Structure formats: C-alpha cells, structure tokens
Amino acid sequence: MLDEIHDGSFDAFRELRAAEGICIGTVDRDIGVAARVLEEAARKWRDEKTNLTWLAETPMIEYRRKYNKRLPYPLDWQEQRLLFSELATHL
C-alpha cells in the first residue's frame, strides 16, 4: 500500500541493483522517481470524496550517493565571456 512505503522499502531494490553492478547514482535516480510519486501523493493528489491528500506526509527517502559539491569561485574572464555568450540578448 502507498502509505506503507518508507526508506527501508527500497533496501531489497538497492541490494539487487548493487549485485547487478548498477552504480549508486543510477539507483538513487530510480528511487527518486518513486520519491516524486510519494511527494505528489502527499501534496497534490486528493481523494474525490474527502478532499484529503492520499498520504498524510511524504516519507523521508535517503539517497546513498554522497555528492562532492564544488566550492564557489569567481569566474575568470574567459568563463565570464562564455557564460554571457550563452545568455539571451536581453540579459
């Protein structure tokens, strides 16, 4: 049932995909699709009779991949020219 899905519900899927050699990022992206459905069920989709959302709240889904975020830095002149060349002319 939709209201019984939680982060642990995806453990078997994660293990299966890991055994198949699928990278963590791909698995996280696949789980992200299911997480989006859960989010819509908790926020948007409503029962016609009661007008309540399908879920009371969105379950917390953790992703396994740890992203290495790049630190911000000032653009050099060449990067700035490239950026501006890609922008619409009114900008």
Phi and psi restraints in degrees (range 20) as a CNS / XPLOR table:
assign (resid 1 and name C) (resid 2 and name N)
       (resid 2 and name CA) (resid 2 and name C) 1.0 -57.4 20.0 2
assign (resid 2 and name N) (resid 2 and name CA)
       (resid 2 and name C) (resid 3 and name N) 1.0 -40.4 20.0 2
assign (resid 2 and name C) (resid 3 and name N)
       (resid 3 and name CA) (resid 3 and name C) 1.0 -78.6 20.0 2
assign (resid 3 and name N) (resid 3 and name CA)
       (resid 3 and name C) (resid 4 and name N) 1.0 -0.4 20.0 2
assign (resid 3 and name C) (resid 4 and name N)
       (resid 4 and name CA) (resid 4 and name C) 1.0 -101.5 20.0 2
assign (resid 4 and name N) (resid 4 and name CA)
       (resid 4 and name C) (resid 5 and name N) 1.0 0.6 20.0 2
assign (resid 4 and name C) (resid 5 and name N)
       (resid 5 and name CA) (resid 5 and name C) 1.0 -82.9 20.0 2
assign (resid 5 and name N) (resid 5 and name CA)
       (resid 5 and name C) (resid 6 and name N) 1.0 134.7 20.0 2
assign (resid 5 and name C) (resid 6 and name N)
       (resid 6 and name CA) (resid 6 and name C) 1.0 -148.4 20.0 2
assign (resid 6 and name N) (resid 6 and name CA)
       (resid 6 and name C) (resid 7 and name N) 1.0 -177.8 20.0 2
assign (resid 6 and name C) (resid 7 and name N)
       (resid 7 and name CA) (resid 7 and name C) 1.0 -57.4 20.0 2
assign (resid 7 and name N) (resid 7 and name CA)
       (resid 7 and name C) (resid 8 and name N) 1.0 -40.5 20.0 2
assign (resid 7 and name C) (resid 8 and name N)
       (resid 8 and name CA) (resid 8 and name C) 1.0 -65.9 20.0 2
assign (resid 8 and name N) (resid 8 and name CA)
       (resid 8 and name C) (resid 9 and name N) 1.0 -20.2 20.0 2
assign (resid 8 and name C) (resid 9 and name N)
       (resid 9 and name CA) (resid 9 and name C) 1.0 -62.3 20.0 2
assign (resid 9 and name N) (resid 9 and name CA)
       (resid 9 and name C) (resid 10 and name N) 1.0 -22.8 20.0 2
assign (resid 9 and name C) (resid 10 and name N)
       (resid 10 and name CA) (resid 10 and name C) 1.0 -95.2 20.0 2
assign (resid 10 and name N) (resid 10 and name CA)
       (resid 10 and name C) (resid 11 and name N) 1.0 -0.1 20.0 2
assign (resid 10 and name C) (resid 11 and name N)
       (resid 11 and name CA) (resid 11 and name C) 1.0 -60.5 20.0 2
assign (resid 11 and name N) (resid 11 and name CA)
       (resid 11 and name C) (resid 12 and name N) 1.0 -45.7 20.0 2
assign (resid 11 and name C) (resid 12 and name N)
       (resid 12 and name CA) (resid 12 and name C) 1.0 -63.2 20.0 2
assign (resid 12 and name N) (resid 12 and name CA)
       (resid 12 and name C) (resid 13 and name N) 1.0 -40.1 20.0 2
assign (resid 12 and name C) (resid 13 and name N)
       (resid 13 and name CA) (resid 13 and name C) 1.0 -62.3 20.0 2
assign (resid 13 and name N) (resid 13 and name CA)
       (resid 13 and name C) (resid 14 and name N) 1.0 -44.9 20.0 2
assign (resid 13 and name C) (resid 14 and name N)
       (resid 14 and name CA) (resid 14 and name C) 1.0 -60.0 20.0 2
assign (resid 14 and name N) (resid 14 and name CA)
       (resid 14 and name C) (resid 15 and name N) 1.0 -44.8 20.0 2
assign (resid 14 and name C) (resid 15 and name N)
       (resid 15 and name CA) (resid 15 and name C) 1.0 -65.0 20.0 2
assign (resid 15 and name N) (resid 15 and name CA)
       (resid 15 and name C) (resid 16 and name N) 1.0 -42.0 20.0 2
assign (resid 15 and name C) (resid 16 and name N)
       (resid 16 and name CA) (resid 16 and name C) 1.0 -62.3 20.0 2
assign (resid 16 and name N) (resid 16 and name CA)
       (resid 16 and name C) (resid 17 and name N) 1.0 -47.9 20.0 2
assign (resid 16 and name C) (resid 17 and name N)
       (resid 17 and name CA) (resid 17 and name C) 1.0 -65.6 20.0 2
assign (resid 17 and name N) (resid 17 and name CA)
       (resid 17 and name C) (resid 18 and name N) 1.0 -36.1 20.0 2
assign (resid 17 and name C) (resid 18 and name N)
       (resid 18 and name CA) (resid 18 and name C) 1.0 -64.4 20.0 2
assign (resid 18 and name N) (resid 18 and name CA)
       (resid 18 and name C) (resid 19 and name N) 1.0 -40.5 20.0 2
assign (resid 18 and name C) (resid 19 and name N)
       (resid 19 and name CA) (resid 19 and name C) 1.0 -64.4 20.0 2
assign (resid 19 and name N) (resid 19 and name CA)
       (resid 19 and name C) (resid 20 and name N) 1.0 -29.7 20.0 2
assign (resid 19 and name C) (resid 20 and name N)
       (resid 20 and name CA) (resid 20 and name C) 1.0 -80.8 20.0 2
assign (resid 20 and name N) (resid 20 and name CA)
       (resid 20 and name C) (resid 21 and name N) 1.0 -6.3 20.0 2
assign (resid 20 and name C) (resid 21 and name N)
       (resid 21 and name CA) (resid 21 and name C) 1.0 84.5 20.0 2
assign (resid 21 and name N) (resid 21 and name CA)
       (resid 21 and name C) (resid 22 and name N) 1.0 17.3 20.0 2
assign (resid 21 and name C) (resid 22 and name N)
       (resid 22 and name CA) (resid 22 and name C) 1.0 -79.4 20.0 2
assign (resid 22 and name N) (resid 22 and name CA)
       (resid 22 and name C) (resid 23 and name N) 1.0 135.5 20.0 2
assign (resid 22 and name C) (resid 23 and name N)
       (resid 23 and name CA) (resid 23 and name C) 1.0 -69.7 20.0 2
assign (resid 23 and name N) (resid 23 and name CA)
       (resid 23 and name C) (resid 24 and name N) 1.0 154.5 20.0 2
assign (resid 23 and name C) (resid 24 and name N)
       (resid 24 and name CA) (resid 24 and name C) 1.0 -60.0 20.0 2
assign (resid 24 and name N) (resid 24 and name CA)
       (resid 24 and name C) (resid 25 and name N) 1.0 -38.6 20.0 2
assign (resid 24 and name C) (resid 25 and name N)
       (resid 25 and name CA) (resid 25 and name C) 1.0 -61.5 20.0 2
assign (resid 25 and name N) (resid 25 and name CA)
       (resid 25 and name C) (resid 26 and name N) 1.0 -39.2 20.0 2
assign (resid 25 and name C) (resid 26 and name N)
       (resid 26 and name CA) (resid 26 and name C) 1.0 -67.6 20.0 2
assign (resid 26 and name N) (resid 26 and name CA)
       (resid 26 and name C) (resid 27 and name N) 1.0 -41.7 20.0 2
assign (resid 26 and name C) (resid 27 and name N)
       (resid 27 and name CA) (resid 27 and name C) 1.0 -63.3 20.0 2
assign (resid 27 and name N) (resid 27 and name CA)
       (resid 27 and name C) (resid 28 and name N) 1.0 -45.0 20.0 2
assign (resid 27 and name C) (resid 28 and name N)
       (resid 28 and name CA) (resid 28 and name C) 1.0 -60.0 20.0 2
assign (resid 28 and name N) (resid 28 and name CA)
       (resid 28 and name C) (resid 29 and name N) 1.0 -39.3 20.0 2
assign (resid 28 and name C) (resid 29 and name N)
       (resid 29 and name CA) (resid 29 and name C) 1.0 -66.0 20.0 2
assign (resid 29 and name N) (resid 29 and name CA)
       (resid 29 and name C) (resid 30 and name N) 1.0 -40.4 20.0 2
assign (resid 29 and name C) (resid 30 and name N)
       (resid 30 and name CA) (resid 30 and name C) 1.0 -64.0 20.0 2
assign (resid 30 and name N) (resid 30 and name CA)
       (resid 30 and name C) (resid 31 and name N) 1.0 -43.7 20.0 2
assign (resid 30 and name C) (resid 31 and name N)
       (resid 31 and name CA) (resid 31 and name C) 1.0 -66.7 20.0 2
assign (resid 31 and name N) (resid 31 and name CA)
       (resid 31 and name C) (resid 32 and name N) 1.0 -31.4 20.0 2
assign (resid 31 and name C) (resid 32 and name N)
       (resid 32 and name CA) (resid 32 and name C) 1.0 -60.6 20.0 2
assign (resid 32 and name N) (resid 32 and name CA)
       (resid 32 and name C) (resid 33 and name N) 1.0 -32.7 20.0 2
assign (resid 32 and name C) (resid 33 and name N)
       (resid 33 and name CA) (resid 33 and name C) 1.0 -64.7 20.0 2
assign (resid 33 and name N) (resid 33 and name CA)
       (resid 33 and name C) (resid 34 and name N) 1.0 -45.1 20.0 2
assign (resid 33 and name C) (resid 34 and name N)
       (resid 34 and name CA) (resid 34 and name C) 1.0 -65.3 20.0 2
assign (resid 34 and name N) (resid 34 and name CA)
       (resid 34 and name C) (resid 35 and name N) 1.0 -38.1 20.0 2
assign (resid 34 and name C) (resid 35 and name N)
       (resid 35 and name CA) (resid 35 and name C) 1.0 -63.3 20.0 2
assign (resid 35 and name N) (resid 35 and name CA)
       (resid 35 and name C) (resid 36 and name N) 1.0 -36.1 20.0 2
assign (resid 35 and name C) (resid 36 and name N)
       (resid 36 and name CA) (resid 36 and name C) 1.0 -66.1 20.0 2
assign (resid 36 and name N) (resid 36 and name CA)
       (resid 36 and name C) (resid 37 and name N) 1.0 -40.0 20.0 2
assign (resid 36 and name C) (resid 37 and name N)
       (resid 37 and name CA) (resid 37 and name C) 1.0 -62.0 20.0 2
assign (resid 37 and name N) (resid 37 and name CA)
       (resid 37 and name C) (resid 38 and name N) 1.0 -42.8 20.0 2
assign (resid 37 and name C) (resid 38 and name N)
       (resid 38 and name CA) (resid 38 and name C) 1.0 -62.9 20.0 2
assign (resid 38 and name N) (resid 38 and name CA)
       (resid 38 and name C) (resid 39 and name N) 1.0 -38.5 20.0 2
assign (resid 38 and name C) (resid 39 and name N)
       (resid 39 and name CA) (resid 39 and name C) 1.0 -64.0 20.0 2
assign (resid 39 and name N) (resid 39 and name CA)
       (resid 39 and name C) (resid 40 and name N) 1.0 -44.2 20.0 2
assign (resid 39 and name C) (resid 40 and name N)
       (resid 40 and name CA) (resid 40 and name C) 1.0 -62.9 20.0 2
assign (resid 40 and name N) (resid 40 and name CA)
       (resid 40 and name C) (resid 41 and name N) 1.0 -39.0 20.0 2
assign (resid 40 and name C) (resid 41 and name N)
       (resid 41 and name CA) (resid 41 and name C) 1.0 -66.0 20.0 2
assign (resid 41 and name N) (resid 41 and name CA)
       (resid 41 and name C) (resid 42 and name N) 1.0 -29.3 20.0 2
assign (resid 41 and name C) (resid 42 and name N)
       (resid 42 and name CA) (resid 42 and name C) 1.0 -88.8 20.0 2
assign (resid 42 and name N) (resid 42 and name CA)
       (resid 42 and name C) (resid 43 and name N) 1.0 -20.1 20.0 2
assign (resid 42 and name C) (resid 43 and name N)
       (resid 43 and name CA) (resid 43 and name C) 1.0 -116.5 20.0 2
assign (resid 43 and name N) (resid 43 and name CA)
       (resid 43 and name C) (resid 44 and name N) 1.0 -35.1 20.0 2
assign (resid 43 and name C) (resid 44 and name N)
       (resid 44 and name CA) (resid 44 and name C) 1.0 -114.4 20.0 2
assign (resid 44 and name N) (resid 44 and name CA)
       (resid 44 and name C) (resid 45 and name N) 1.0 -51.9 20.0 2
assign (resid 44 and name C) (resid 45 and name N)
       (resid 45 and name CA) (resid 45 and name C) 1.0 -72.5 20.0 2
assign (resid 45 and name N) (resid 45 and name CA)
       (resid 45 and name C) (resid 46 and name N) 1.0 132.4 20.0 2
assign (resid 45 and name C) (resid 46 and name N)
       (resid 46 and name CA) (resid 46 and name C) 1.0 -128.7 20.0 2
assign (resid 46 and name N) (resid 46 and name CA)
       (resid 46 and name C) (resid 47 and name N) 1.0 151.6 20.0 2
assign (resid 46 and name C) (resid 47 and name N)
       (resid 47 and name CA) (resid 47 and name C) 1.0 -72.0 20.0 2
assign (resid 47 and name N) (resid 47 and name CA)
       (resid 47 and name C) (resid 48 and name N) 1.0 134.2 20.0 2
assign (resid 47 and name C) (resid 48 and name N)
       (resid 48 and name CA) (resid 48 and name C) 1.0 -65.9 20.0 2
assign (resid 48 and name N) (resid 48 and name CA)
       (resid 48 and name C) (resid 49 and name N) 1.0 -33.0 20.0 2
assign (resid 48 and name C) (resid 49 and name N)
       (resid 49 and name CA) (resid 49 and name C) 1.0 -81.3 20.0 2
assign (resid 49 and name N) (resid 49 and name CA)
       (resid 49 and name C) (resid 50 and name N) 1.0 -43.8 20.0 2
assign (resid 49 and name C) (resid 50 and name N)
       (resid 50 and name CA) (resid 50 and name C) 1.0 -100.1 20.0 2
assign (resid 50 and name N) (resid 50 and name CA)
       (resid 50 and name C) (resid 51 and name N) 1.0 -16.1 20.0 2
assign (resid 50 and name C) (resid 51 and name N)
       (resid 51 and name CA) (resid 51 and name C) 1.0 64.5 20.0 2
assign (resid 51 and name N) (resid 51 and name CA)
       (resid 51 and name C) (resid 52 and name N) 1.0 16.5 20.0 2
assign (resid 51 and name C) (resid 52 and name N)
       (resid 52 and name CA) (resid 52 and name C) 1.0 -88.7 20.0 2
assign (resid 52 and name N) (resid 52 and name CA)
       (resid 52 and name C) (resid 53 and name N) 1.0 149.6 20.0 2
assign (resid 52 and name C) (resid 53 and name N)
       (resid 53 and name CA) (resid 53 and name C) 1.0 -67.5 20.0 2
assign (resid 53 and name N) (resid 53 and name CA)
       (resid 53 and name C) (resid 54 and name N) 1.0 158.9 20.0 2
assign (resid 53 and name C) (resid 54 and name N)
       (resid 54 and name CA) (resid 54 and name C) 1.0 -64.3 20.0 2
assign (resid 54 and name N) (resid 54 and name CA)
       (resid 54 and name C) (resid 55 and name N) 1.0 -33.8 20.0 2
assign (resid 54 and name C) (resid 55 and name N)
       (resid 55 and name CA) (resid 55 and name C) 1.0 -121.2 20.0 2
assign (resid 55 and name N) (resid 55 and name CA)
       (resid 55 and name C) (resid 56 and name N) 1.0 146.3 20.0 2
assign (resid 55 and name C) (resid 56 and name N)
       (resid 56 and name CA) (resid 56 and name C) 1.0 -71.0 20.0 2
assign (resid 56 and name N) (resid 56 and name CA)
       (resid 56 and name C) (resid 57 and name N) 1.0 -34.7 20.0 2
assign (resid 56 and name C) (resid 57 and name N)
       (resid 57 and name CA) (resid 57 and name C) 1.0 -154.1 20.0 2
assign (resid 57 and name N) (resid 57 and name CA)
       (resid 57 and name C) (resid 58 and name N) 1.0 161.4 20.0 2
assign (resid 57 and name C) (resid 58 and name N)
       (resid 58 and name CA) (resid 58 and name C) 1.0 -81.7 20.0 2
assign (resid 58 and name N) (resid 58 and name CA)
       (resid 58 and name C) (resid 59 and name N) 1.0 127.4 20.0 2
assign (resid 58 and name C) (resid 59 and name N)
       (resid 59 and name CA) (resid 59 and name C) 1.0 -68.9 20.0 2
assign (resid 59 and name N) (resid 59 and name CA)
       (resid 59 and name C) (resid 60 and name N) 1.0 146.5 20.0 2
assign (resid 59 and name C) (resid 60 and name N)
       (resid 60 and name CA) (resid 60 and name C) 1.0 -78.5 20.0 2
assign (resid 60 and name N) (resid 60 and name CA)
       (resid 60 and name C) (resid 61 and name N) 1.0 121.2 20.0 2
assign (resid 60 and name C) (resid 61 and name N)
       (resid 61 and name CA) (resid 61 and name C) 1.0 -112.2 20.0 2
assign (resid 61 and name N) (resid 61 and name CA)
       (resid 61 and name C) (resid 62 and name N) 1.0 123.1 20.0 2
assign (resid 61 and name C) (resid 62 and name N)
       (resid 62 and name CA) (resid 62 and name C) 1.0 -97.3 20.0 2
assign (resid 62 and name N) (resid 62 and name CA)
       (resid 62 and name C) (resid 63 and name N) 1.0 141.4 20.0 2
assign (resid 62 and name C) (resid 63 and name N)
       (resid 63 and name CA) (resid 63 and name C) 1.0 -99.3 20.0 2
assign (resid 63 and name N) (resid 63 and name CA)
       (resid 63 and name C) (resid 64 and name N) 1.0 145.2 20.0 2
assign (resid 63 and name C) (resid 64 and name N)
       (resid 64 and name CA) (resid 64 and name C) 1.0 -85.4 20.0 2
assign (resid 64 and name N) (resid 64 and name CA)
       (resid 64 and name C) (resid 65 and name N) 1.0 -28.2 20.0 2
assign (resid 64 and name C) (resid 65 and name N)
       (resid 65 and name CA) (resid 65 and name C) 1.0 -75.0 20.0 2
assign (resid 65 and name N) (resid 65 and name CA)
       (resid 65 and name C) (resid 66 and name N) 1.0 132.2 20.0 2
assign (resid 65 and name C) (resid 66 and name N)
       (resid 66 and name CA) (resid 66 and name C) 1.0 -100.1 20.0 2
assign (resid 66 and name N) (resid 66 and name CA)
       (resid 66 and name C) (resid 67 and name N) 1.0 118.2 20.0 2
assign (resid 66 and name C) (resid 67 and name N)
       (resid 67 and name CA) (resid 67 and name C) 1.0 -86.5 20.0 2
assign (resid 67 and name N) (resid 67 and name CA)
       (resid 67 and name C) (resid 68 and name N) 1.0 137.9 20.0 2
assign (resid 67 and name C) (resid 68 and name N)
       (resid 68 and name CA) (resid 68 and name C) 1.0 -93.8 20.0 2
assign (resid 68 and name N) (resid 68 and name CA)
       (resid 68 and name C) (resid 69 and name N) 1.0 98.5 20.0 2
assign (resid 68 and name C) (resid 69 and name N)
       (resid 69 and name CA) (resid 69 and name C) 1.0 -75.3 20.0 2
assign (resid 69 and name N) (resid 69 and name CA)
       (resid 69 and name C) (resid 70 and name N) 1.0 137.4 20.0 2
assign (resid 69 and name C) (resid 70 and name N)
       (resid 70 and name CA) (resid 70 and name C) 1.0 -75.8 20.0 2
assign (resid 70 and name N) (resid 70 and name CA)
       (resid 70 and name C) (resid 71 and name N) 1.0 142.4 20.0 2
assign (resid 70 and name C) (resid 71 and name N)
       (resid 71 and name CA) (resid 71 and name C) 1.0 -74.7 20.0 2
assign (resid 71 and name N) (resid 71 and name CA)
       (resid 71 and name C) (resid 72 and name N) 1.0 145.0 20.0 2
assign (resid 71 and name C) (resid 72 and name N)
       (resid 72 and name CA) (resid 72 and name C) 1.0 -67.3 20.0 2
assign (resid 72 and name N) (resid 72 and name CA)
       (resid 72 and name C) (resid 73 and name N) 1.0 150.0 20.0 2
assign (resid 72 and name C) (resid 73 and name N)
       (resid 73 and name CA) (resid 73 and name C) 1.0 -152.0 20.0 2
assign (resid 73 and name N) (resid 73 and name CA)
       (resid 73 and name C) (resid 74 and name N) 1.0 155.3 20.0 2
assign (resid 73 and name C) (resid 74 and name N)
       (resid 74 and name CA) (resid 74 and name C) 1.0 -71.3 20.0 2
assign (resid 74 and name N) (resid 74 and name CA)
       (resid 74 and name C) (resid 75 and name N) 1.0 143.2 20.0 2
assign (resid 74 and name C) (resid 75 and name N)
       (resid 75 and name CA) (resid 75 and name C) 1.0 -72.1 20.0 2
assign (resid 75 and name N) (resid 75 and name CA)
       (resid 75 and name C) (resid 76 and name N) 1.0 140.5 20.0 2
assign (resid 75 and name C) (resid 76 and name N)
       (resid 76 and name CA) (resid 76 and name C) 1.0 -82.1 20.0 2
assign (resid 76 and name N) (resid 76 and name CA)
       (resid 76 and name C) (resid 77 and name N) 1.0 174.8 20.0 2
assign (resid 76 and name C) (resid 77 and name N)
       (resid 77 and name CA) (resid 77 and name C) 1.0 -61.8 20.0 2
assign (resid 77 and name N) (resid 77 and name CA)
       (resid 77 and name C) (resid 78 and name N) 1.0 -39.1 20.0 2
assign (resid 77 and name C) (resid 78 and name N)
       (resid 78 and name CA) (resid 78 and name C) 1.0 -65.9 20.0 2
assign (resid 78 and name N) (resid 78 and name CA)
       (resid 78 and name C) (resid 79 and name N) 1.0 -44.3 20.0 2
assign (resid 78 and name C) (resid 79 and name N)
       (resid 79 and name CA) (resid 79 and name C) 1.0 -64.2 20.0 2
assign (resid 79 and name N) (resid 79 and name CA)
       (resid 79 and name C) (resid 80 and name N) 1.0 -36.4 20.0 2
assign (resid 79 and name C) (resid 80 and name N)
       (resid 80 and name CA) (resid 80 and name C) 1.0 -65.2 20.0 2
assign (resid 80 and name N) (resid 80 and name CA)
       (resid 80 and name C) (resid 81 and name N) 1.0 -44.4 20.0 2
assign (resid 80 and name C) (resid 81 and name N)
       (resid 81 and name CA) (resid 81 and name C) 1.0 -61.9 20.0 2
assign (resid 81 and name N) (resid 81 and name CA)
       (resid 81 and name C) (resid 82 and name N) 1.0 -41.7 20.0 2
assign (resid 81 and name C) (resid 82 and name N)
       (resid 82 and name CA) (resid 82 and name C) 1.0 -63.1 20.0 2
assign (resid 82 and name N) (resid 82 and name CA)
       (resid 82 and name C) (resid 83 and name N) 1.0 -45.3 20.0 2
assign (resid 82 and name C) (resid 83 and name N)
       (resid 83 and name CA) (resid 83 and name C) 1.0 -59.9 20.0 2
assign (resid 83 and name N) (resid 83 and name CA)
       (resid 83 and name C) (resid 84 and name N) 1.0 -49.6 20.0 2
assign (resid 83 and name C) (resid 84 and name N)
       (resid 84 and name CA) (resid 84 and name C) 1.0 -65.8 20.0 2
assign (resid 84 and name N) (resid 84 and name CA)
       (resid 84 and name C) (resid 85 and name N) 1.0 -31.2 20.0 2
assign (resid 84 and name C) (resid 85 and name N)
       (resid 85 and name CA) (resid 85 and name C) 1.0 -68.9 20.0 2
assign (resid 85 and name N) (resid 85 and name CA)
       (resid 85 and name C) (resid 86 and name N) 1.0 -23.1 20.0 2
assign (resid 85 and name C) (resid 86 and name N)
       (resid 86 and name CA) (resid 86 and name C) 1.0 -89.1 20.0 2
assign (resid 86 and name N) (resid 86 and name CA)
       (resid 86 and name C) (resid 87 and name N) 1.0 -15.6 20.0 2
assign (resid 86 and name C) (resid 87 and name N)
       (resid 87 and name CA) (resid 87 and name C) 1.0 -76.7 20.0 2
assign (resid 87 and name N) (resid 87 and name CA)
       (resid 87 and name C) (resid 88 and name N) 1.0 155.2 20.0 2
assign (resid 87 and name C) (resid 88 and name N)
       (resid 88 and name CA) (resid 88 and name C) 1.0 -63.8 20.0 2
assign (resid 88 and name N) (resid 88 and name CA)
       (resid 88 and name C) (resid 89 and name N) 1.0 150.8 20.0 2
assign (resid 88 and name C) (resid 89 and name N)
       (resid 89 and name CA) (resid 89 and name C) 1.0 -61.4 20.0 2
assign (resid 89 and name N) (resid 89 and name CA)
       (resid 89 and name C) (resid 90 and name N) 1.0 -32.1 20.0 2
assign (resid 89 and name C) (resid 90 and name N)
       (resid 90 and name CA) (resid 90 and name C) 1.0 -71.0 20.0 2
assign (resid 90 and name N) (resid 90 and name CA)
       (resid 90 and name C) (resid 91 and name N) 1.0 -12.1 20.0 2
